[in-house]
Amino acid sequence: EDKVVQSPLSLVVHEGDTVTLNCSYEVTNFRSLLWYKQEKKAPTFLFMLTSSGIEKKSGRLSSILDKKELFSILNITATQTGDSAIYLCAVEQGGGSNYKLTFGKGTLLTVNP
Amino acid sequence: DAGVTQSPTHLIKTRGQHVTLRCSPISGHKSVSWYQQVLGQGPQFIFQYYEKEERGRGNFPDRFSARQFPNYSSELNVNALLLGDSALYLCASSRLWGNYGYTFGSGTRLTVV
């Protein structure tokens, strides 16, 4: 059975802290791994990772994929209260014209002032 | 460019009724996928459509059906609603080819009473 496991499930930090969110996976037909931020309703796209060892960065956020050990991490440095959200990890599976995302349960991040 | 639009935003239905949810993808995106997100869980894959054909189906009962129209918009239909169908229903559109990721709509919050 395909599974995506995120840890921790929840995290409370103070502004300025650095956090690391983890995502491990066991799936068939792996194509890519995606990170999303969900504040109210629509998950918003953060990163898409397809190659091992290549770090992707966007401001204070960065992410890397290890396809040998089947995991990814999302780092957020100098956290701000606006970073409070659920962070979702999803693995894209498929081929041809048949694709789907398998999500983890998410990590609820709370950043206190 | 308009993002992914879903309607309605909220809906309350009674057990046994049926419901139709609608999604308009980003212009140029030919693939639409539907996900169900129950409170406290990550989104779960229901259907993927590409070029008006069903390309993938998740582990949902036959009460769930969908279709995609020539303009690539999509409908998700759920018959004989159960209390357990209460969830946020998300639509995602994608170009499918290339590393562009998936863009989600804000979802429809369905409450079954």
Interface residues (C-beta under 8 A of the other chain):
Chain A: V4 S32 L34 Y36 K40 K41 A42 P43 T44 F45 M48 T50 L88 A90 E92 G94 S97 N98 Y99 K100 L101 T102 F103 G104 K105 G106
Chain B: V4 S31 S33 Y35 G40 Q41 G42 P43 Q44 F45 Q48 Y50 E51 R55 G56 G58 L88 L90 A92 S94 L96 N99 Y100 G101 Y102 T103 F104 G105 S106 G107 R109
